[in-house]
């Protein structure tokens, strides 16, 4: 009787250990975030649909996105190499770059599309806020 009870207890303990180990592995494996190119492709497709972009507008905006991606990557690399990081200055520079980027895109759009673009930007900003539970 004691032997059966001991065996059952050890089996239960082993099962609990295995389940705990499996769940901790699942928590550690985060899905990989898409890279900037993938995010911009998705954004371009969304804009194409939501704003009813023409083929010419789509091409111009894709070019602007490529230019921005290259510039932002260079700035990120530069900031990583800098020994003294000034977070506020870096954030300000990124925000200015984003404003310039948005102005370039708006220059390609009609007035109606610009209004929809602003709405899309606002929607994305709200989604980003909702992803950050601590802020």
C-alpha positions in Angstrom: 0.0 0.0 0.0 2.8 2.4 1.0 4.7 1.5 -2.2 1.7 2.2 -4.4 1.1 5.5 -2.6 4.8 6.5 -3.0 4.8 5.5 -6.7 1.6 7.5 -7.4 3.0 10.5 -5.5 6.3 10.4 -7.4 4.4 10.1 -10.7 2.2 13.1 -9.8 5.3 15.1 -8.8 7.0 14.2 -12.1 3.9 15.2 -14.1 3.7 18.6 -12.3 7.4 19.2 -13.0 7.0 18.4 -16.7 3.9 20.6 -17.1 5.6 23.5 -15.3 8.7 23.1 -17.5 6.6 23.1 -20.7 4.6 26.2 -19.7 7.8 28.1 -18.8 9.3 27.3 -22.2 6.1 28.6 -23.9 6.4 31.8 -22.0 10.0 32.3 -23.1 9.3 31.8 -26.8 7.9 35.1 -28.0 6.8 35.5 -31.5 9.4 37.3 -33.6 8.6 40.9 -34.4 8.3 41.8 -38.0 11.2 43.8 -39.4 10.8 47.3 -40.7 10.5 46.2 -44.3 7.6 43.8 -43.5 5.8 46.5 -41.4 6.1 49.0 -44.2 4.8 46.5 -46.8 1.8 45.9 -44.6 1.3 49.6 -44.0 1.5 50.3 -47.8 -1.1 47.6 -48.5 -3.4 49.0 -45.8 -2.9 52.5 -47.3 -3.5 51.2 -50.8 -6.8 49.7 -49.7 -8.0 52.4 -47.2 -7.0 55.4 -49.3 -7.7 53.9 -52.7 -4.2 54.8 -54.0 -3.5 54.9 -57.7 -0.6 52.8 -59.0 1.5 56.0 -59.4 0.7 57.0 -55.8 1.6 53.5 -54.5 4.9 53.6 -56.3 5.8 57.1 -55.0 4.8 56.2 -51.4 6.8 52.9 -51.7 9.8 55.0 -52.7 9.3 57.4 -49.8 9.0 54.4 -47.4 12.3 52.9 -48.7 14.0 56.2 -48.3 12.7 56.6 -44.7 13.6 53.0 -43.8 17.2 53.6 -45.0 17.5 56.9 -43.1 16.0 55.5 -39.9 18.3 52.4 -40.0 21.3 54.7 -40.4 20.2 56.8 -37.4 19.6 53.7 -35.3 23.0 52.4 -36.1 24.6 55.8 -35.4 22.8 56.0 -32.0 24.0 52.5 -31.1 27.6 53.5 -31.8 27.4 56.7 -29.8 29.1 56.3 -26.4 26.9 58.9 -24.7 23.3 58.3 -25.4 20.9 61.2 -25.1 17.5 59.5 -25.3 15.5 62.7 -25.5 17.6 64.1 -28.3 17.3 60.7 -30.2 13.5 60.6 -29.7 13.2 64.2 -30.9 15.2 63.4 -34.0 13.1 60.3 -34.8 9.9 62.3 -34.3 11.1 65.0 -36.7 12.0 62.3 -39.2 8.5 60.9 -38.9 7.0 64.3 -39.5 9.1 64.8 -42.6 8.1 61.3 -43.8 4.4 62.1 -43.2 4.7 65.4 -45.1 6.2 63.6 -48.1 3.5 61.0 -48.2 0.8 63.7 -47.8 2.3 65.5 -50.8 1.4 62.5 -53.0 -2.2 62.2 -51.7 -5.4 64.1 -52.6 -7.1 66.1 -49.9 -9.6 63.4 -49.2 -6.8 60.8 -49.0 -4.9 63.1 -46.6 -7.8 63.2 -44.3 -8.1 59.4 -44.3 -4.3 59.1 -43.9 -4.5 61.3 -40.7 -7.3 59.0 -39.4 -5.1 55.9 -40.1 -2.2 57.5 -38.3 -4.4 58.3 -35.3 -5.7 54.7 -35.3 -2.1 53.3 -35.4 -1.1 55.6 -32.5 -4.0 54.4 -30.4 -3.1 50.8 -31.2 0.5 51.5 -30.1 -0.7 53.0 -26.8 -2.9 49.9 -26.2 0.1 47.6 -26.7 2.0 49.4 -23.9 0.2 48.4 -20.7 2.6 50.3 -18.4 2.1 53.7 -19.9 
